[in-house]
């Protein structure tokens, strides 16, 4: 971790995501840094390898539509009850980006391997699937501890360059509280750098407060924090606000075409943040 202060503006925070980075982002209900995503689009980041932990929705669709992504690795990309992810679908169907197809357990397991400093991990349950057959970087071996044939799947560890997420609380020491969203802890331990936007600041030390300590990511893992109220909008921030259905319906309708996406981008992203 840098010895410089971790507290930065949103504009400064996103400059720490370079072109070509493997960027890990969480699923929609776990704290998505949407204000930072809009700032990334305004900055014009390019060639991201977007790692969805383990799925994504609006965040991935916007980054793809804006031309920020060259590779996406995911279990799925969907807008759930609001429909398909239109820019993701268009990009895949027309070969505009590369997809590394995966599953939720595989992504979690590979991140946990990186979290523990292991070069690989083993997994069962997807041997023989189409996903396994199309992943040349996955290897099936016989369990070396079994006396009979016992195939297991080996997955290389995933160590993202950067993890980006939005948390409910931060404190003045650089710690962030993520509640029961344990995938954020796995991401933070696995990634080389962690950038966090927080909804509000806690007056105290989250690590030494018994109410928060068990679900707090220590400052050791946090490289930069930006205070952004409504930082997950129009997605939900659990415990603070729900998703904005009207906005998500508007996005789904407009983003069905490239021209409609540009209209959405000009209306909600191009100038200033509307969250």
C-alpha positions as CSV (number, residue, x, y, z in Angstrom):
1,X,0.0,0.0,0.0
2,X,1.2,3.5,-0.8
3,X,2.3,5.7,2.0
4,X,0.3,8.6,0.5
5,X,-3.1,9.4,1.8
6,X,-5.7,6.9,0.4
7,X,-8.4,9.6,0.3
8,X,-8.8,11.0,-3.2
9,X,-11.4,12.6,-5.4
10,X,-13.4,10.4,-7.7
11,X,-11.6,11.7,-10.7
12,X,-8.2,10.8,-9.2
13,X,-9.4,7.4,-8.1
14,X,-10.3,6.2,-11.6
15,X,-6.9,7.4,-13.0
16,X,-5.5,4.4,-11.1
17,X,-7.2,2.1,-13.5
18,X,-4.9,2.0,-16.5
19,X,-5.8,0.9,-20.1
20,X,-5.5,-2.8,-20.5
21,X,-6.0,-3.6,-16.8
22,X,-7.8,-6.7,-15.5
23,X,-10.6,-5.0,-13.5
24,X,-12.6,-7.0,-11.1
25,X,-16.1,-5.8,-10.3
26,X,-18.9,-7.4,-8.2
27,X,-22.4,-8.4,-9.0
28,X,-25.2,-5.8,-9.0
29,X,-26.4,-6.4,-5.5
30,X,-23.0,-6.4,-3.8
31,X,-22.0,-2.7,-4.1
32,X,-21.2,-1.6,-7.6
33,X,-19.2,1.6,-8.0
34,X,-21.5,3.1,-10.7
35,X,-20.3,6.7,-10.2
36,X,-16.7,5.6,-10.7
37,X,-17.9,3.6,-13.8
38,X,-19.4,6.8,-15.3
39,X,-16.1,8.6,-14.6
40,X,-14.2,5.8,-16.3
41,X,-16.3,6.2,-19.4
42,X,-15.8,10.0,-19.4
43,X,-12.0,9.4,-19.0
44,X,-12.1,7.1,-22.0
45,X,-10.4,4.0,-20.5
46,X,-9.7,1.3,-23.1
47,X,-8.9,-2.4,-23.5
48,X,-10.1,-3.5,-20.1
49,X,-10.2,-7.2,-19.2
50,X,-13.4,-7.0,-17.1
51,X,-13.6,-9.8,-14.5
52,X,-17.2,-10.1,-13.2
53,X,-17.3,-11.5,-9.7
54,X,-19.1,-13.6,-10.7
55,X,-21.7,-11.8,-12.8
56,X,-22.4,-8.3,-13.8
57,X,-25.2,-6.2,-15.4
58,X,-25.5,-2.5,-15.9
59,X,-21.9,-1.7,-15.1
60,X,-20.5,-4.2,-17.7
61,X,-23.1,-3.2,-20.3
62,X,-22.2,0.5,-20.0
63,X,-18.5,-0.2,-20.2
64,X,-18.9,-2.4,-23.2
65,X,-21.2,0.0,-25.0
66,X,-18.7,2.8,-24.4
67,X,-15.9,0.8,-26.0
68,X,-13.9,0.4,-22.7
69,X,-13.7,-3.4,-22.8
70,X,-11.8,-5.8,-25.0
71,X,-12.3,-9.0,-22.9
72,X,-14.9,-10.0,-20.5
73,X,-14.7,-13.0,-18.1
74,X,-17.9,-13.8,-16.4
75,X,-20.5,-16.3,-15.3
76,X,-23.2,-14.1,-16.9
77,X,-24.2,-10.6,-17.8
78,X,-27.8,-9.7,-17.4
79,X,-30.1,-6.9,-16.3
80,X,-32.3,-9.4,-14.5
81,X,-35.9,-8.4,-14.4
82,X,-35.2,-5.4,-16.7
83,X,-34.2,-7.6,-19.6
84,X,-31.1,-8.6,-21.5
85,X,-27.9,-6.7,-21.4
86,X,-28.2,-5.2,-24.9
87,X,-24.7,-3.8,-25.5
88,X,-23.1,-7.0,-24.1
89,X,-25.3,-9.1,-26.4
90,X,-24.5,-7.0,-29.5
91,X,-20.7,-7.1,-28.7
92,X,-20.7,-10.9,-28.3
93,X,-22.9,-11.7,-31.3
94,X,-20.8,-9.4,-33.6
95,X,-17.3,-10.3,-32.3
96,X,-16.6,-6.9,-30.9
97,X,-15.1,-8.2,-27.7
98,X,-13.6,-11.5,-26.5
99,X,-15.5,-13.5,-23.9
100,X,-13.8,-15.9,-21.5
101,X,-16.8,-18.0,-20.5
102,X,-16.8,-19.2,-16.9
103,X,-19.0,-20.2,-14.0
104,X,-19.7,-18.6,-10.6
105,X,-17.9,-21.3,-8.6
106,X,-14.9,-21.3,-10.9
107,X,-14.4,-17.5,-10.6
108,X,-14.8,-17.6,-6.8
109,X,-12.4,-20.6,-6.5
110,X,-9.7,-19.0,-8.7
111,X,-9.9,-15.7,-6.7
112,X,-9.6,-17.7,-3.5
113,X,-6.5,-19.3,-4.8
114,X,-4.9,-15.9,-5.4
115,X,-6.1,-14.8,-2.0
116,X,-4.2,-17.6,-0.5
117,X,-1.1,-17.2,-2.6
118,X,-1.6,-20.5,-4.5
119,X,-1.0,-20.7,-8.3
120,X,-4.1,-22.9,-8.8
121,X,-7.0,-24.6,-7.1
122,X,-9.2,-27.6,-7.7
123,X,-12.9,-27.8,-8.4
124,X,-15.5,-30.5,-9.1
125,X,-19.0,-30.3,-10.7
126,X,-18.2,-28.8,-14.1
127,X,-16.0,-31.6,-15.6
128,X,-17.5,-32.6,-18.9
129,X,-19.4,-29.4,-19.4
130,X,-19.2,-27.2,-22.5
131,X,-17.5,-24.5,-20.4
132,X,-14.8,-26.9,-19.4
133,X,-14.3,-28.2,-22.9
134,X,-13.7,-24.7,-24.2
135,X,-11.2,-23.6,-21.5
136,X,-7.7,-24.6,-22.6
137,X,-6.3,-23.0,-19.4
138,X,-8.2,-25.5,-17.2
139,X,-6.8,-29.0,-16.7
140,X,-8.4,-32.2,-15.6
141,X,-6.1,-34.6,-13.7
142,X,-6.6,-37.6,-11.5
143,X,-6.7,-36.9,-7.8
144,X,-3.1,-37.8,-6.7
145,X,-4.4,-38.8,-3.3
146,X,-6.9,-41.3,-4.5
147,X,-6.2,-45.0,-5.2
148,X,-8.8,-45.2,-7.9
149,X,-9.7,-42.9,-10.8
150,X,-11.0,-39.6,-9.4
151,X,-10.8,-36.7,-11.9
152,X,-10.6,-33.2,-10.6
153,X,-10.4,-29.9,-12.4
154,X,-7.5,-27.5,-11.9
155,X,-8.0,-23.8,-12.3
156,X,-5.3,-21.2,-12.5
157,X,-5.5,-18.5,-9.8
158,X,-7.0,-15.2,-10.9
159,X,-5.1,-12.1,-9.6
160,X,-6.8,-9.0,-10.9
161,X,-4.8,-5.8,-11.4
162,X,-7.5,-3.7,-9.8
163,X,-10.7,-4.4,-7.9
164,X,-13.3,-1.6,-7.9
165,X,-16.4,-1.5,-5.7
166,X,-18.7,0.6,-3.6
167,X,-19.0,0.1,0.2
168,X,-21.5,1.2,2.8
169,X,-18.9,2.6,5.2
170,X,-15.3,3.8,5.3
171,X,-13.3,5.3,8.1
172,X,-10.6,7.9,8.5
173,X,-8.0,5.1,8.9
174,X,-8.7,3.8,5.4
175,X,-10.7,0.7,6.4
176,X,-14.0,-0.2,4.6
177,X,-17.0,-2.1,5.9
178,X,-18.7,-4.4,3.4
179,X,-21.3,-6.1,5.6
180,X,-22.2,-9.6,4.4
181,X,-20.8,-9.2,0.9
182,X,-18.0,-11.6,1.4
183,X,-17.1,-11.7,-2.3
184,X,-15.8,-8.2,-1.8
185,X,-13.3,-9.5,0.8
186,X,-12.1,-12.2,-1.6
187,X,-11.7,-9.7,-4.4
188,X,-9.8,-7.3,-2.1
189,X,-7.4,-10.1,-1.0
190,X,-6.8,-11.4,-4.5
191,X,-6.3,-8.1,-6.4
192,X,-3.1,-6.2,-6.6
193,X,-4.8,-2.9,-6.0
194,X,-8.2,-2.0,-4.5
195,X,-10.1,1.2,-5.3
196,X,-13.3,1.8,-3.2
197,X,-16.0,4.4,-3.2
198,X,-17.9,4.7,0.1
199,X,-21.4,5.9,0.8
200,X,-20.5,7.5,4.1
201,X,-17.6,7.8,6.7
202,X,-17.8,6.2,10.1
203,X,-16.7,8.2,13.1
204,X,-14.3,5.7,14.6
205,X,-12.1,2.8,13.7
206,X,-14.0,0.0,12.0
207,X,-11.3,-2.6,12.7
208,X,-11.5,-2.1,16.5
209,X,-15.3,-1.8,16.7
210,X,-16.8,-5.2,17.5
211,X,-19.9,-4.3,15.6
212,X,-18.0,-3.9,12.3
213,X,-14.7,-5.6,12.6
214,X,-15.6,-9.1,11.2
215,X,-16.9,-7.6,8.0
216,X,-14.3,-4.9,7.5
217,X,-11.5,-4.9,4.9
218,X,-8.4,-3.5,6.6
219,X,-6.7,-0.4,5.2
220,X,-3.7,-2.7,4.3
221,X,-5.6,-3.8,1.3
222,X,-7.2,-0.5,0.3
223,X,-5.2,1.8,-2.1
224,X,-7.6,4.6,-2.6
225,X,-11.0,5.7,-1.2
226,X,-13.4,8.3,-2.5
227,X,-16.5,9.5,-0.6
228,X,-19.4,9.3,-3.1
229,X,-22.9,9.6,-1.8
230,X,-25.3,7.5,-4.0
231,X,-22.2,6.0,-5.5
232,X,-24.0,2.8,-6.6
233,X,-27.0,4.6,-8.3
234,X,-29.0,3.6,-10.2
235,X,-28.2,0.2,-8.7
236,X,-29.0,-0.5,-5.1
237,X,-26.8,0.1,-2.1
238,X,-28.0,-2.5,0.5
239,X,-29.1,-0.8,3.7
240,X,-29.2,2.6,2.1
241,X,-31.4,2.7,-1.1
242,X,-32.9,0.4,-3.7
243,X,-32.4,0.3,-7.4
244,X,-34.0,3.0,-9.6
245,X,-36.5,1.1,-11.7
246,X,-37.4,4.0,-13.9
247,X,-33.8,4.7,-14.8
248,X,-33.0,1.0,-15.5
249,X,-36.1,0.7,-17.7
250,X,-35.0,3.8,-19.6
251,X,-31.5,2.4,-20.1
252,X,-32.8,-1.0,-21.3
253,X,-35.1,0.7,-23.8
254,X,-32.4,3.1,-25.2
255,X,-29.5,0.7,-25.2
256,X,-31.1,-1.8,-27.6
257,X,-29.4,0.2,-30.4
258,X,-26.0,1.8,-30.6
259,X,-27.7,5.1,-31.4
260,X,-30.0,4.8,-28.3
261,X,-27.0,4.0,-26.2
262,X,-25.2,7.2,-27.3
263,X,-28.4,9.1,-26.5
264,X,-28.3,7.6,-23.0
265,X,-24.6,8.3,-22.7
266,X,-25.0,12.0,-23.7
267,X,-28.0,12.4,-21.3
268,X,-26.5,10.7,-18.2
269,X,-22.8,10.3,-18.6
270,X,-21.1,12.7,-20.9
271,X,-21.2,15.9,-18.9
272,X,-21.7,15.5,-15.2
273,X,-22.8,12.7,-12.9
274,X,-26.5,12.5,-12.4
275,X,-26.6,10.3,-9.4
